[in-house]
């Protein structure tokens, strides 16, 4: 096979494989493979046979396979590339097109010691970055690098969760948009008479509320007690997180590294939750009394956005340094009302309802807001935004003004090759949270 054919094969979303480890094993065999010579030993023949059958077993697509047909076998002295250094030189290209972030830790560690990887700096950097992705939870939050995108038959789905709950209803409807199939998937509903906050951390989705239930019958009982709790959705099931913590009413939640931070506008407290160790830490108090419009994280900072009462057009920003437990004040042009935030592989962005897009930059331990572009000219109520590969998906309320906005940008040079505008029928505040979900329990709508 030519290198172009191999790249096309491993890039395919339709590639059927039991594990991404198998893809890497097959690639290494292809790179190290030598064509059969006239004086080939029986041992060499067995090695080639093992390679052929290994690929037949675990790697195939609808249009091609690694192995050759019987007719091709007769002419393989002509068809197969001669083995030289060119295959070794292709290692960086091969690895950069492999789902390295989805490899097992053991496979990554072995790759880091493999001679073909060790002697190539680019290949080494790719493997090290994949190890960082697996060991640092923060790198798995808010976006997916190309090596972390699951295939169509993968065990998980790269998705964004949207929530619908009207003020006078108790049912919380939850659905997830699959970026790969462009389809909506249904998650099990929740029931609550109070507000529910959602946050994603690693491969779990969390729901926090003063009163919440996974069962409608139990929830409708007259003696159903108010119970502040945290629920986790993983492997297709909602389950209660056994955690001793007095959840404040109407919390704002944000995930940063391995922790979940809770900002309470009622008690003006900031809490750090470690749901793995079941530990809660009271960090500090909010330095303001205004209602919060948006909370996001950037590096080790938590940013809370709100409107100044005397200047509604100017957003105030309080920045909390989690490493120093200190607040600082920042300013941002425009209103914070309805603002959303999102990330890509390199950056964190803010988006305002008037279409202004801002980039967060760290300069000498100080955060600056850089205006990037104006994506539309009308006012549009936003739910959220998520990046997938080089595309930006923006989810908001259905708007005739946006539909007729001829200044609406469909791409952004140097940032997004395509901007997709997604409209919902919901006028109530919703969400669009990037999360990696198990396929279990997901039903196509």
N, C-alpha and C positions, 0 to 999 in steps of 0.2 A: 504493500500500500504506500502511496505517496503521502507526504506530510500533510498536504491539503485535505486528503481523504480522512486521515486520522483526526485532524482538528475538527472537521465537519462532524465526525462521529461523536467525539466527546463533548462537543458543544450542544448537541441535539437535546432538546427538552423531552423528546420521545424515547431516548435511550433507556432500555429496560436493564436494570442492574440490581442485584440484591444488596449491594453496598458500593459506595464511592471508593472504598479501599480497593475493590476489585478492578476498577477503572485504572487506578494508579499502578497496580501490579501488572496489568496488561500493557500499559504504556512502557514500563521499564523493560518488560520482555521484548517489546517491539524495538526499543532503542538498542538493546543488547543483542538482538537476534542476528545471526549470521547465516547466509544462504547455504544450502547443502552443497558440499563439494563432492567430487568423484571419490575422494579418499575419506569421506565422512565416516566416523566411527559410529557404532551402534548407539553409544551413549548420546552423541549429538542428535541422532535421529529421534531418540526418545524425548529429548528436551524440546525439539520442535513440535513433536506430537502433543506433548503436555501443554505447550503454549496454545496450539490450535484448539484443543479440546476445552481448555480453561476458558478461552474467549467464547467458544460456542455455548458453554453452559451458562454464563452469567452476563454476557454483554451482547445485546442484539437490538436492532431497531426494525422498523417496518420496511426500511429501504436498503439496508446493507448490513453486512456482518464483517467481523474481523477475519473469519476463515475464508478459504477459497473453495470454489466448486471443483468437481472432479476434472472438468476440462481445463480449468486454470491450473490445477495441480500438475498436469502433464507439461505445462509450459512455464512453470514457476521459475525456472532458471532465467527466463527472460523478463517475467512480470515483476519479480521482487527487486527492490532497490539493492544495489550493491552496498555492503556495509562499510561505511567510512565515518569520519568525524562529523559529517553533516547531521546525523541523527542525534549525536550528543549535543551539538550546538543548538538543537531544537528543544532541548529540555526546558528552558525558560518559557518558550511559547506554549509548550504542552502543559506545563504546570499552571501557567496563568489562565489557561482555558479549562482547567479542572476545578471541581468543587472542593478546593483544598480545605475550606472552613468546615466542611461536612465530613472530613476524614476522621477516623478514630485518632485519639491522642497517641496511641501506640504506633499507628501508621505514620503519623507526622514525625514522631521521635526517630523512627527508623529512617525515614526519608532524610532528616537533618544529618544523619551520619553516613548516608549513601555516598560513595565516591563521585557519582555523576552530579550530585547536588552540591557536595562540599567544594568541588573544584570550580563551581560557577556561582559568582556572587549574586546575580539576579535570582537564580533558582533558590539559593539559600535565603535571601530576603523574603521570597514568597512563602516559604515554609515557616520562617520565624513569625511573619505577620499572621499566618493562620494559627499558630500556637498562641499568639497574643489574643487573637479573637476568641479562642476557646477558654483561656485562663482569665480574661478580663471581661466581667459581665457588662461593663459600660460600652464595650465595642459591639455588643449584641443588642443594643437598645436604640430604637429610632430609625434604623436603616439597615440595609443588607449590602455588603460588598458582593461583587459578582460570584465569588467563591462560596457564598452562603445561600444561594438561590436553589431551592429544591426542584427536582424534575417533576414531570406530570405524575409519575407513579411513585414519587417520594413519600416518606412516612409523614411529612409535615407540609404545611401550606404557608407561603409568604402572603400575609393578608393584612387588611386594615379593618378594625372593628368599628361599626356604627351602632349607636344606641338610640332607641326611641322610647320616651316616657313623657306623656303629657301630664300637666299639673294635676288634673282631676282623675287620673287613672292610676291603678296600682300595679299593672303589668309592665314589666320592663322587657321590651323586645330587643334582641341582640342579633345582629347579622354581621357577616364578615365578607369582604370583597377579596377574591383571589386575583392577584395581579397577573398570574400566569394564564389562567383560563378566562379572565375577565367576566367571572360569574359571581353572583351573590350566594353565600352559604348561610344556612340558619343555625344558630346556636340555641341551646335550651334557654327558655325564658326564666326570669326572676320576678319576684313579687315584693313590692315595697310601697308604703304610703309616704315615705320620706325621700329625700334626694339621695341619689346613688352616684358615687364617684368611681370611675374606672381608671386603672393604670396597668400597663404591661411591664413585666420584668422578666427578662430571659424568655423562656417558652411558656410562660404562664400569664393569664389575664386575671386581675384581681378586681373585686367589687367591694366597696366599703360603704356602709350605711348604718343609720341609727336603728333601722328595722328592716330586715330583709329575709326572704325565704326562697328556697328552691322548689317548694311544693305548694301548689295552689290551695289544696284542701286544708292543709295545716294553716296556711296564712289566713284563710277565711273564717277560722274558728273564732268565736267571740272572745275566748280567753287567750288568744295568741299574744304572748308577752312581747313588749318592745325589747329588742335585744341588739345592742350595737355589736357588730361583728364584721369580720373580713371573710369573704368567700374567694376561692381560687378555682379557676377553670383550667384544667390540664387533662390531657388524654381523653377529652370528650365529656368530662364530668365536672359539675360544680361540687366543691366540698368545703366545709368550714375549716378555717385555719385556727387551730387551737392556740389562742394567744390572749394573754391577760393584758388588756389595754383598753382604757376608757376612751373610745373613739369620740372626738368632738363632733358637734353637729355641723352639717354642710362643710365638710373639709375640702380643701384643695390638695390634690396629691400629685406627686411627681416622682419619677424613678431616676436615681442617679447612682451609677456603679451598682453595687449589690444591695443598696438600701432603697427604701421608700420613705419619702419625706412628706409630712402632713403639715399644712399651714391652716390654722383655724382662725377665721375672721371673727368668730364669736368669742373665743378665749384669748385670741391674739398670741397663741403659742405655736412653736415650731417643734415637731417631734421627728426623730429618726427611728425607723423600724427596720430591724434585721429579722425578716420572717424565717430565715433558716435557723438562726440561733434562738429565735423567739425572745428577742431583747428589744426593748423600747427605751430611748434616751431623750429626755427633754433637753433641747438644744438651746433655745433662746426665745425671746418675745419678738413679735412683729413691731417694727419701729413706726408704724402708721396705723391709722384707724379707718381709712377709706376701704371700700369694697374692692376686692381683687377681681381683675378681669381675666388675667392669664398668668400661668406659672410654667416656667420651663427651666431646663438645666443646660449649662454650658461649661465644659470642663468640670472643675470642682465647685462651680457656682450654681446657686439657685436664684433665679430672677423672678420677682413678683411685679406684675404690671398693674397699674391702677390709674385712674384719672384724678388729677388735682381738682379739688372742688371749685377753686377760683379760676382755673384755666382748663376747661373741659377739652379744649383742642390739643392740649399738651399732655402727653403721657408721662407719668412719674414711674420710675423704676427703682425698686430697692433690691440690691444685689447681696446675697448671703454667701459668704465664703465658708464652705463646710469644713475646710481644713483648719481655719482659724476661729470659727464660730463668731464671725464679725459681719456687720452690715455696712454697706456703703450706698450712697445715693447716686443714681444716674438719671439722665433725661433723654427722652426720645420725642422727636417731632411727630405731631399727629395724635389721634385719640387711641386709647388702649381698649376701648369698648369693642368687643367682638374680635379682638386680635387672636391669631393662632401662631403656632411655631412648628417647625419641622426640621429635619436633618437630612444631609446626604453623607457620603462617605468621608467628606473633608470638612464640612461646615454645618453651622446652625443658623437658621433663618427665622425671621419674623415676617408676618404678612398681615397687613391691615385691611379693613373692609373696603377702603377706597382704592385698593390695588397696589399700594406701595409695598415693595419688597426690600427688606433690610437684611444685611449680613452682620453677624456678630464677629468681632475681631478682638483678640487679646494683644494689647500693646503695653509693654512694661508693667505687667500685672494690673492693667486697667482695661476694662471692656469698653469698646467703641462700637457704635452702630453705623455701618456704611450703607448708604442707599444704593441699591443695585439697579432697580428698574420700577416702572409703573406698569403693571400687567393689564389693567383695565381702568376705565375712567368713571364708571358708575359706582354706586354703593351696593355691595353684595354681602349678604349675611353668610358667614363662613362656619362650617363644622370642623374642618381640619384639612391637612395636606400631608402627603407621603411621597417620597421619591422611590422609584423602582428602576434600577439600572440608570439610564440617562433620561428618564421621563419623570415629570412632575404631575401628580394627580391631586387636583384641588376639589374638595367636596363641600358643597354649600346648598342653600335653599334655592329652589327653582326660581329663576328671575328672568322676566321678559326684558328688563333693562340690560342685563348682561348678554342676552341672546342677540340684542340689536346693537350691542356695543362694537363699533367697527375699529376701535382702538385696542381691542382685546388681543393680547399677544399669544401666539400659538407655539412659540419656542423662544429660547433665550440663548443667544450665542455664547458659547463657552461654558454654559451651565446645564441647560436642559434642551435636548434635541426635540422634545415634544412636551407641550403642556396640555393636559387633559382636564377639561372642566366637567365635573360630575354633579348632577343636580338631584336633590332629594325633594320629596313632597312635604317633609317635615319643616314646620316653621318654628318649632320649639328648638331650644339649644340641643345639639347632638355632639357627636364625636367622630373622629376618624383616626384610630389609634393603630400604628403599625405593630404587629405582633406575629410571631411564628407559632402556628397552631397545629396540633396533632390532627390528622384526618379523622380520627375517631369522633363520633358524635356530631359531625358536620353533615348537613343535608342540603342539597342544592335547591334553591328557591325556584 
